[in-house]
Amino acid sequence: MEHKIIVVGIGPGSPDYMLPVASRMIAQAKVIVGSQRALTTFAPSHATSKVIDNDLTGVLDFITKALMDNDVVVMVSGDPGFYSFLATLRTRFSSEYITVIPGISSMQLAFARISEIWQNAVLISMHGRQAKDTDLNYCPDKKLGILTDYEQNPLYIAKVLRKHGWPSNANVWLCANLSYENERIKQLTLGEINDVDGFTHCVMVVTT
Ligand SMILES: C[S@@+](CC[C@H](N)C(=O)[O-])C[C@H]1O[C@@H](n2cnc3c(N)ncnc32)[C@H](O)[C@@H]1O
């Protein structure tokens, strides 16, 4: 296989938060793969495109075939190394066939927005996956950064954290639509979370 897969982190959503090299790779793509939203926003009109849908084998098959003639650009949100389609790609393609262009993770931007340090935080995804008890368990001075989803939303996660010993007065920031014009950041305590209006898919930061 002479062609490569270029996995491009497109950042949290706004083009302002995308690296110039990422924009360049996308603009030059002859074959491009990504979420419907990423394709609509960024894919060049001349490129052949494929949506990443629930049929992941179908997407991998499409890429395998396209690689016979062209490089394939795969757009993923945030950074490719942090809970993205890169993990699925690595189930079929070894690293020598993949070039990764990093992006700004929604996690990074959330910590930046609230001026908090993340080098000592436990970073978890509860977007379609279970978190480990050891990550969720409370201990003094622990800091969590959590990717949430529709079901494992901040209200659900607040209950889970209370069961893992977190106090109701722990500080919480809910960060939604980061980098977009409708970005929303809400600061409250764990005990004060009583609805998830507009904050299902977000970054939840918890500190004591
Ligand atoms: C499949 S994960 C992708 C994470 C991505 N690789 C990253 O580095 O940000 C999707 C989750 O990331 C978070 N997310 C992605 N973009 C976001 C944004 N613009 N604002 C807030 N959260 C976002 C949400 O928790 C969402 O459910």
The ligand as an ORCA input file, in Angstrom:
! r2SCAN-3c Opt
* xyz 0 1
  C     -16.097     10.981     20.749
  S     -15.619     12.204     21.913
  C     -14.407     13.042     20.952
  C     -13.346     13.711     21.785
  C     -12.327     14.454     20.905
  N     -11.385     13.533     20.300
  C     -11.566     15.529     21.668
  O     -10.340     15.443     21.792
  O     -12.219     16.490     22.108
  C     -17.019     13.291     21.832
  C     -17.201     14.067     23.128
  O     -16.243     15.132     23.179
  C     -16.824     16.278     23.819
  N     -16.808     17.387     22.868
  C     -16.389     17.354     21.584
  N     -16.481     18.592     21.028
  C     -16.955     19.409     22.002
  C     -17.246     20.812     22.060
  N     -17.069     21.622     21.000
  N     -17.722     21.319     23.226
  C     -17.901     20.518     24.301
  N     -17.630     19.202     24.312
  C     -17.169     18.645     23.168
  C     -18.222     15.865     24.257
  O     -18.136     15.327     25.570
  C     -18.555     14.756     23.260
  O     -19.555     13.894     23.755
*
